[in-house]
């Protein structure tokens, strides 16, 4: 039988692991977004009207 203090310790450890995984996934998504911004062609991000010549 697991004691109450042991149960609390296990629960806190699980919560810590979950928080770590969530934080790591968040960082990975942010890094992917930054990498996509850096590799994007700047001409693709401009609106169509700015691509037409102005006289």
mmCIF file of the N, C-alpha and C atoms, coordinates in Angstrom:
data_MODEL
# 
_entry.id   MODEL 
# 
loop_
_atom_site.group_PDB 
_atom_site.id 
_atom_site.type_symbol 
_atom_site.label_atom_id 
_atom_site.label_alt_id 
_atom_site.label_comp_id 
_atom_site.label_asym_id 
_atom_site.label_entity_id 
_atom_site.label_seq_id 
_atom_site.pdbx_PDB_ins_code 
_atom_site.Cartn_x 
_atom_site.Cartn_y 
_atom_site.Cartn_z 
_atom_site.occupancy 
_atom_site.B_iso_or_equiv 
_atom_site.pdbx_formal_charge 
_atom_site.auth_seq_id 
_atom_site.auth_comp_id 
_atom_site.auth_asym_id 
_atom_site.auth_atom_id 
_atom_site.pdbx_PDB_model_num 
ATOM 1   N N  . UNK A 1 1  ? 0.844  -1.185 0.000   1.00 0.00 ? 1  UNK A N  1 
ATOM 2   C CA . UNK A 1 1  ? 0.000  0.000  0.000   1.00 0.00 ? 1  UNK A CA 1 
ATOM 3   C C  . UNK A 1 1  ? 0.891  1.251  0.000   1.00 0.00 ? 1  UNK A C  1 
ATOM 4   N N  . UNK A 1 2  ? 0.514  2.223  -0.829  1.00 0.00 ? 2  UNK A N  1 
ATOM 5   C CA . UNK A 1 2  ? 1.284  3.460  -0.924  1.00 0.00 ? 2  UNK A CA 1 
ATOM 6   C C  . UNK A 1 2  ? 0.773  4.439  0.131   1.00 0.00 ? 2  UNK A C  1 
ATOM 7   N N  . UNK A 1 3  ? 1.699  5.039  0.845   1.00 0.00 ? 3  UNK A N  1 
ATOM 8   C CA . UNK A 1 3  ? 1.310  6.009  1.877   1.00 0.00 ? 3  UNK A CA 1 
ATOM 9   C C  . UNK A 1 3  ? 0.844  7.311  1.214   1.00 0.00 ? 3  UNK A C  1 
ATOM 10  N N  . UNK A 1 4  ? 0.184  8.117  1.982   1.00 0.00 ? 4  UNK A N  1 
ATOM 11  C CA . UNK A 1 4  ? -0.341 9.381  1.474   1.00 0.00 ? 4  UNK A CA 1 
ATOM 12  C C  . UNK A 1 4  ? 0.780  10.301 0.991   1.00 0.00 ? 4  UNK A C  1 
ATOM 13  N N  . UNK A 1 5  ? 1.852  10.381 1.746   1.00 0.00 ? 5  UNK A N  1 
ATOM 14  C CA . UNK A 1 5  ? 2.970  11.245 1.344   1.00 0.00 ? 5  UNK A CA 1 
ATOM 15  C C  . UNK A 1 5  ? 3.636  10.727 0.066   1.00 0.00 ? 5  UNK A C  1 
ATOM 16  N N  . UNK A 1 6  ? 3.710  9.403  -0.075  1.00 0.00 ? 6  UNK A N  1 
ATOM 17  C CA . UNK A 1 6  ? 4.270  8.816  -1.298  1.00 0.00 ? 6  UNK A CA 1 
ATOM 18  C C  . UNK A 1 6  ? 3.378  9.133  -2.499  1.00 0.00 ? 6  UNK A C  1 
ATOM 19  N N  . UNK A 1 7  ? 2.081  9.066  -2.315  1.00 0.00 ? 7  UNK A N  1 
ATOM 20  C CA . UNK A 1 7  ? 1.134  9.391  -3.380  1.00 0.00 ? 7  UNK A CA 1 
ATOM 21  C C  . UNK A 1 7  ? 1.278  10.856 -3.801  1.00 0.00 ? 7  UNK A C  1 
ATOM 22  N N  . UNK A 1 8  ? 1.416  11.737 -2.835  1.00 0.00 ? 8  UNK A N  1 
ATOM 23  C CA . UNK A 1 8  ? 1.596  13.165 -3.142  1.00 0.00 ? 8  UNK A CA 1 
ATOM 24  C C  . UNK A 1 8  ? 2.895  13.383 -3.902  1.00 0.00 ? 8  UNK A C  1 
ATOM 25  N N  . UNK A 1 9  ? 3.956  12.708 -3.478  1.00 0.00 ? 9  UNK A N  1 
ATOM 26  C CA . UNK A 1 9  ? 5.246  12.841 -4.151  1.00 0.00 ? 9  UNK A CA 1 
ATOM 27  C C  . UNK A 1 9  ? 5.163  12.367 -5.601  1.00 0.00 ? 9  UNK A C  1 
ATOM 28  N N  . UNK A 1 10 ? 4.513  11.233 -5.820  1.00 0.00 ? 10 UNK A N  1 
ATOM 29  C CA . UNK A 1 10 ? 4.362  10.691 -7.175  1.00 0.00 ? 10 UNK A CA 1 
ATOM 30  C C  . UNK A 1 10 ? 3.531  11.641 -8.040  1.00 0.00 ? 10 UNK A C  1 
ATOM 31  N N  . UNK A 1 11 ? 2.448  12.173 -7.476  1.00 0.00 ? 11 UNK A N  1 
ATOM 32  C CA . UNK A 1 11 ? 1.595  13.094 -8.221  1.00 0.00 ? 11 UNK A CA 1 
ATOM 33  C C  . UNK A 1 11 ? 2.364  14.355 -8.631  1.00 0.00 ? 11 UNK A C  1 
ATOM 34  N N  . UNK A 1 12 ? 3.130  14.900 -7.702  1.00 0.00 ? 12 UNK A N  1 
ATOM 35  C CA . UNK A 1 12 ? 3.921  16.103 -8.016  1.00 0.00 ? 12 UNK A CA 1 
ATOM 36  C C  . UNK A 1 12 ? 4.968  15.810 -9.082  1.00 0.00 ? 12 UNK A C  1 
ATOM 37  N N  . UNK A 1 13 ? 5.574  14.644 -9.002  1.00 0.00 ? 13 UNK A N  1 
ATOM 38  C CA . UNK A 1 13 ? 6.574  14.259 -9.993  1.00 0.00 ? 13 UNK A CA 1 
ATOM 39  C C  . UNK A 1 13 ? 5.930  14.140 -11.379 1.00 0.00 ? 13 UNK A C  1 
ATOM 40  N N  . UNK A 1 14 ? 4.760  13.552 -11.453 1.00 0.00 ? 14 UNK A N  1 
ATOM 41  C CA . UNK A 1 14 ? 4.055  13.421 -12.731 1.00 0.00 ? 14 UNK A CA 1 
ATOM 42  C C  . UNK A 1 14 ? 3.688  14.793 -13.288 1.00 0.00 ? 14 UNK A C  1 
ATOM 43  N N  . UNK A 1 15 ? 3.197  15.682 -12.417 1.00 0.00 ? 15 UNK A N  1 
ATOM 44  C CA . UNK A 1 15 ? 2.840  17.031 -12.873 1.00 0.00 ? 15 UNK A CA 1 
ATOM 45  C C  . UNK A 1 15 ? 4.063  17.766 -13.398 1.00 0.00 ? 15 UNK A C  1 
ATOM 46  N N  . UNK A 1 16 ? 5.193  17.599 -12.734 1.00 0.00 ? 16 UNK A N  1 
ATOM 47  C CA . UNK A 1 16 ? 6.429  18.240 -13.176 1.00 0.00 ? 16 UNK A CA 1 
ATOM 48  C C  . UNK A 1 16 ? 6.839  17.727 -14.551 1.00 0.00 ? 16 UNK A C  1 
ATOM 49  N N  . UNK A 1 17 ? 6.727  16.418 -14.748 1.00 0.00 ? 17 UNK A N  1 
ATOM 50  C CA . UNK A 1 17 ? 7.080  15.836 -16.045 1.00 0.00 ? 17 UNK A CA 1 
ATOM 51  C C  . UNK A 1 17 ? 6.156  16.346 -17.147 1.00 0.00 ? 17 UNK A C  1 
ATOM 52  N N  . UNK A 1 18 ? 4.873  16.437 -16.840 1.00 0.00 ? 18 UNK A N  1 
ATOM 53  C CA . UNK A 1 18 ? 3.915  16.938 -17.831 1.00 0.00 ? 18 UNK A CA 1 
ATOM 54  C C  . UNK A 1 18 ? 4.240  18.386 -18.197 1.00 0.00 ? 18 UNK A C  1 
ATOM 55  N N  . UNK A 1 19 ? 4.523  19.209 -17.179 1.00 0.00 ? 19 UNK A N  1 
ATOM 56  C CA . UNK A 1 19 ? 4.886  20.606 -17.439 1.00 0.00 ? 19 UNK A CA 1 
ATOM 57  C C  . UNK A 1 19 ? 6.128  20.697 -18.305 1.00 0.00 ? 19 UNK A C  1 
ATOM 58  N N  . UNK A 1 20 ? 7.116  19.846 -18.041 1.00 0.00 ? 20 UNK A N  1 
ATOM 59  C CA . UNK A 1 20 ? 8.347  19.851 -18.829 1.00 0.00 ? 20 UNK A CA 1 
ATOM 60  C C  . UNK A 1 20 ? 8.081  19.488 -20.284 1.00 0.00 ? 20 UNK A C  1 
ATOM 61  N N  . UNK A 1 21 ? 7.231  18.485 -20.503 1.00 0.00 ? 21 UNK A N  1 
ATOM 62  C CA . UNK A 1 21 ? 6.924  18.066 -21.867 1.00 0.00 ? 21 UNK A CA 1 
ATOM 63  C C  . UNK A 1 21 ? 6.163  19.167 -22.604 1.00 0.00 ? 21 UNK A C  1 
ATOM 64  N N  . UNK A 1 22 ? 5.194  19.774 -21.933 1.00 0.00 ? 22 UNK A N  1 
ATOM 65  C CA . UNK A 1 22 ? 4.426  20.853 -22.552 1.00 0.00 ? 22 UNK A CA 1 
ATOM 66  C C  . UNK A 1 22 ? 5.339  22.018 -22.903 1.00 0.00 ? 22 UNK A C  1 
ATOM 67  N N  . UNK A 1 23 ? 6.231  22.377 -22.003 1.00 0.00 ? 23 UNK A N  1 
ATOM 68  C CA . UNK A 1 23 ? 7.159  23.478 -22.267 1.00 0.00 ? 23 UNK A CA 1 
ATOM 69  C C  . UNK A 1 23 ? 8.089  23.154 -23.429 1.00 0.00 ? 23 UNK A C  1 
ATOM 70  N N  . UNK A 1 24 ? 8.562  21.911 -23.493 1.00 0.00 ? 24 UNK A N  1 
ATOM 71  C CA . UNK A 1 24 ? 9.453  21.536 -24.583 1.00 0.00 ? 24 UNK A CA 1 
ATOM 72  C C  . UNK A 1 24 ? 8.722  21.569 -25.926 1.00 0.00 ? 24 UNK A C  1 
ATOM 73  N N  . UNK A 1 25 ? 7.480  21.111 -25.953 1.00 0.00 ? 25 UNK A N  1 
ATOM 74  C CA . UNK A 1 25 ? 6.703  21.158 -27.198 1.00 0.00 ? 25 UNK A CA 1 
ATOM 75  C C  . UNK A 1 25 ? 6.440  22.599 -27.616 1.00 0.00 ? 25 UNK A C  1 
ATOM 76  N N  . UNK A 1 26 ? 6.175  23.470 -26.631 1.00 0.00 ? 26 UNK A N  1 
ATOM 77  C CA . UNK A 1 26 ? 5.957  24.886 -26.940 1.00 0.00 ? 26 UNK A CA 1 
ATOM 78  C C  . UNK A 1 26 ? 7.221  25.497 -27.542 1.00 0.00 ? 26 UNK A C  1 
ATOM 79  N N  . UNK A 1 27 ? 8.376  25.183 -26.949 1.00 0.00 ? 27 UNK A N  1 
ATOM 80  C CA . UNK A 1 27 ? 9.640  25.702 -27.491 1.00 0.00 ? 27 UNK A CA 1 
ATOM 81  C C  . UNK A 1 27 ? 9.878  25.177 -28.904 1.00 0.00 ? 27 UNK A C  1 
ATOM 82  N N  . UNK A 1 28 ? 9.568  23.921 -29.147 1.00 0.00 ? 28 UNK A N  1 
ATOM 83  C CA . UNK A 1 28 ? 9.763  23.342 -30.477 1.00 0.00 ? 28 UNK A CA 1 
ATOM 84  C C  . UNK A 1 28 ? 8.881  24.039 -31.507 1.00 0.00 ? 28 UNK A C  1 
ATOM 85  N N  . UNK A 1 29 ? 7.620  24.319 -31.137 1.00 0.00 ? 29 UNK A N  1 
ATOM 86  C CA . UNK A 1 29 ? 6.736  25.040 -32.057 1.00 0.00 ? 29 UNK A CA 1 
ATOM 87  C C  . UNK A 1 29 ? 7.250  26.438 -32.344 1.00 0.00 ? 29 UNK A C  1 
ATOM 88  N N  . UNK A 1 30 ? 7.764  27.112 -31.316 1.00 0.00 ? 30 UNK A N  1 
ATOM 89  C CA . UNK A 1 30 ? 8.303  28.450 -31.516 1.00 0.00 ? 30 UNK A CA 1 
ATOM 90  C C  . UNK A 1 30 ? 9.525  28.418 -32.421 1.00 0.00 ? 30 UNK A C  1 
ATOM 91  N N  . UNK A 1 31 ? 10.380 27.431 -32.241 1.00 0.00 ? 31 UNK A N  1 
ATOM 92  C CA . UNK A 1 31 ? 11.567 27.310 -33.087 1.00 0.00 ? 31 UNK A CA 1 
ATOM 93  C C  . UNK A 1 31 ? 11.175 27.013 -34.526 1.00 0.00 ? 31 UNK A C  1 
ATOM 94  N N  . UNK A 1 32 ? 10.152 26.190 -34.735 1.00 0.00 ? 32 UNK A N  1 
ATOM 95  C CA . UNK A 1 32 ? 9.683  25.911 -36.090 1.00 0.00 ? 32 UNK A CA 1 
ATOM 96  C C  . UNK A 1 32 ? 9.137  27.174 -36.735 1.00 0.00 ? 32 UNK A C  1 
ATOM 97  N N  . UNK A 1 33 ? 8.405  27.978 -35.975 1.00 0.00 ? 33 UNK A N  1 
ATOM 98  C CA . UNK A 1 33 ? 7.847  29.217 -36.513 1.00 0.00 ? 33 UNK A CA 1 
ATOM 99  C C  . UNK A 1 33 ? 8.960  30.193 -36.870 1.00 0.00 ? 33 UNK A C  1 
ATOM 100 N N  . UNK A 1 34 ? 9.974  30.284 -36.028 1.00 0.00 ? 34 UNK A N  1 
ATOM 101 C CA . UNK A 1 34 ? 11.107 31.175 -36.310 1.00 0.00 ? 34 UNK A CA 1 
ATOM 102 C C  . UNK A 1 34 ? 11.849 30.692 -37.551 1.00 0.00 ? 34 UNK A C  1 
ATOM 103 N N  . UNK A 1 35 ? 12.068 29.404 -37.657 1.00 0.00 ? 35 UNK A N  1 
ATOM 104 C CA . UNK A 1 35 ? 12.772 28.850 -38.822 1.00 0.00 ? 35 UNK A CA 1 
ATOM 105 C C  . UNK A 1 35 ? 11.966 29.098 -40.093 1.00 0.00 ? 35 UNK A C  1 
ATOM 106 N N  . UNK A 1 36 ? 10.659 28.975 -40.025 1.00 0.00 ? 36 UNK A N  1 
ATOM 107 C CA . UNK A 1 36 ? 9.817  29.218 -41.196 1.00 0.00 ? 36 UNK A CA 1 
ATOM 108 C C  . UNK A 1 36 ? 9.877  30.690 -41.588 1.00 0.00 ? 36 UNK A C  1 
ATOM 109 N N  . UNK A 1 37 ? 9.906  31.586 -40.613 1.00 0.00 ? 37 UNK A N  1 
ATOM 110 C CA . UNK A 1 37 ? 9.998  33.015 -40.912 1.00 0.00 ? 37 UNK A CA 1 
ATOM 111 C C  . UNK A 1 37 ? 11.341 33.349 -41.549 1.00 0.00 ? 37 UNK A C  1 
ATOM 112 N N  . UNK A 1 38 ? 12.392 32.721 -41.095 1.00 0.00 ? 38 UNK A N  1 
ATOM 113 C CA . UNK A 1 38 ? 13.719 33.015 -41.625 1.00 0.00 ? 38 UNK A CA 1 
ATOM 114 C C  . UNK A 1 38 ? 13.892 32.478 -43.042 1.00 0.00 ? 38 UNK A C  1 
ATOM 115 N N  . UNK A 1 39 ? 13.254 31.367 -43.361 1.00 0.00 ? 39 UNK A N  1 
ATOM 116 C CA . UNK A 1 39 ? 13.429 30.768 -44.682 1.00 0.00 ? 39 UNK A CA 1 
ATOM 117 C C  . UNK A 1 39 ? 12.399 31.266 -45.686 1.00 0.00 ? 39 UNK A C  1 
ATOM 118 N N  . UNK A 1 40 ? 11.401 32.005 -45.221 1.00 0.00 ? 40 UNK A N  1 
ATOM 119 C CA . UNK A 1 40 ? 10.355 32.496 -46.131 1.00 0.00 ? 40 UNK A CA 1 
ATOM 120 C C  . UNK A 1 40 ? 10.933 33.551 -47.070 1.00 0.00 ? 40 UNK A C  1 
ATOM 121 N N  . UNK A 1 41 ? 10.469 33.526 -48.305 1.00 0.00 ? 41 UNK A N  1 
ATOM 122 C CA . UNK A 1 41 ? 10.882 34.512 -49.291 1.00 0.00 ? 41 UNK A CA 1 
ATOM 123 C C  . UNK A 1 41 ? 10.137 35.819 -49.005 1.00 0.00 ? 41 UNK A C  1 
ATOM 124 N N  . UNK A 1 42 ? 10.840 36.922 -48.805 1.00 0.00 ? 42 UNK A N  1 
ATOM 125 C CA . UNK A 1 42 ? 10.150 38.170 -48.457 1.00 0.00 ? 42 UNK A CA 1 
ATOM 126 C C  . UNK A 1 42 ? 9.177  38.641 -49.533 1.00 0.00 ? 42 UNK A C  1 
ATOM 127 N N  . UNK A 1 43 ? 9.388  38.264 -50.788 1.00 0.00 ? 43 UNK A N  1 
ATOM 128 C CA . UNK A 1 43 ? 8.462  38.693 -51.835 1.00 0.00 ? 43 UNK A CA 1 
ATOM 129 C C  . UNK A 1 43 ? 7.122  37.985 -51.705 1.00 0.00 ? 43 UNK A C  1 
ATOM 130 N N  . UNK A 1 44 ? 7.108  36.816 -51.048 1.00 0.00 ? 44 UNK A N  1 
ATOM 131 C CA . UNK A 1 44 ? 5.860  36.081 -50.872 1.00 0.00 ? 44 UNK A CA 1 
ATOM 132 C C  . UNK A 1 44 ? 4.968  36.708 -49.806 1.00 0.00 ? 44 UNK A C  1 
ATOM 133 N N  . UNK A 1 45 ? 5.542  37.489 -48.913 1.00 0.00 ? 45 UNK A N  1 
ATOM 134 C CA . UNK A 1 45 ? 4.774  38.040 -47.805 1.00 0.00 ? 45 UNK A CA 1 
ATOM 135 C C  . UNK A 1 45 ? 4.134  39.381 -48.145 1.00 0.00 ? 45 UNK A C  1 
ATOM 136 N N  . UNK A 1 46 ? 4.515  39.970 -49.282 1.00 0.00 ? 46 UNK A N  1 
ATOM 137 C CA . UNK A 1 46 ? 3.942  41.265 -49.642 1.00 0.00 ? 46 UNK A CA 1 
ATOM 138 C C  . UNK A 1 46 ? 2.560  41.071 -50.248 1.00 0.00 ? 46 UNK A C  1 
ATOM 139 N N  . UNK A 1 47 ? 1.673  42.038 -50.074 1.00 0.00 ? 47 UNK A N  1 
ATOM 140 C CA . UNK A 1 47 ? 0.353  41.943 -50.711 1.00 0.00 ? 47 UNK A CA 1 
ATOM 141 C C  . UNK A 1 47 ? 0.465  42.065 -52.231 1.00 0.00 ? 47 UNK A C  1 
ATOM 142 N N  . UNK A 1 48 ? -0.526 41.590 -52.936 1.00 0.00 ? 48 UNK A N  1 
ATOM 143 C CA . UNK A 1 48 ? -0.513 41.630 -54.408 1.00 0.00 ? 48 UNK A CA 1 
ATOM 144 C C  . UNK A 1 48 ? -0.389 43.040 -54.950 1.00 0.00 ? 48 UNK A C  1 
ATOM 145 N N  . UNK A 1 49 ? -1.043 44.015 -54.320 1.00 0.00 ? 49 UNK A N  1 
ATOM 146 C CA . UNK A 1 49 ? -1.040 45.374 -54.835 1.00 0.00 ? 49 UNK A CA 1 
ATOM 147 C C  . UNK A 1 49 ? 0.381  45.957 -54.831 1.00 0.00 ? 49 UNK A C  1 
ATOM 148 N N  . UNK A 1 50 ? 1.235  45.528 -53.931 1.00 0.00 ? 50 UNK A N  1 
ATOM 149 C CA . UNK A 1 50 ? 2.585  46.069 -53.881 1.00 0.00 ? 50 UNK A CA 1 
ATOM 150 C C  . UNK A 1 50 ? 3.479  45.460 -54.954 1.00 0.00 ? 50 UNK A C  1 
ATOM 151 N N  . UNK A 1 51 ? 3.012  44.372 -55.593 1.00 0.00 ? 51 UNK A N  1 
ATOM 152 C CA . UNK A 1 51 ? 3.791  43.764 -56.651 1.00 0.00 ? 51 UNK A CA 1 
ATOM 153 C C  . UNK A 1 51 ? 3.587  44.449 -58.002 1.00 0.00 ? 51 UNK A C  1 
ATOM 154 N N  . UNK A 1 52 ? 2.494  45.189 -58.133 1.00 0.00 ? 52 UNK A N  1 
ATOM 155 C CA . UNK A 1 52 ? 2.244  45.875 -59.395 1.00 0.00 ? 52 UNK A CA 1 
ATOM 156 C C  . UNK A 1 52 ? 3.112  47.120 -59.484 1.00 0.00 ? 52 UNK A C  1 
ATOM 157 N N  . UNK A 1 53 ? 3.592  47.437 -60.710 1.00 0.00 ? 53 UNK A N  1 
ATOM 158 C CA . UNK A 1 53 ? 4.471  48.595 -60.867 1.00 0.00 ? 53 UNK A CA 1 
ATOM 159 C C  . UNK A 1 53 ? 3.687  49.898 -60.665 1.00 0.00 ? 53 UNK A C  1 
ATOM 160 N N  . UNK A 1 54 ? 4.374  50.865 -60.120 1.00 0.00 ? 54 UNK A N  1 
ATOM 161 C CA . UNK A 1 54 ? 3.757  52.180 -59.926 1.00 0.00 ? 54 UNK A CA 1 
ATOM 162 C C  . UNK A 1 54 ? 4.392  53.161 -60.891 1.00 0.00 ? 54 UNK A C  1 
ATOM 163 N N  . UNK A 1 55 ? 3.562  53.951 -61.560 1.00 0.00 ? 55 UNK A N  1 
ATOM 164 C CA . UNK A 1 55 ? 4.090  54.874 -62.557 1.00 0.00 ? 55 UNK A CA 1 
ATOM 165 C C  . UNK A 1 55 ? 3.919  56.311 -62.132 1.00 0.00 ? 55 UNK A C  1 
# 
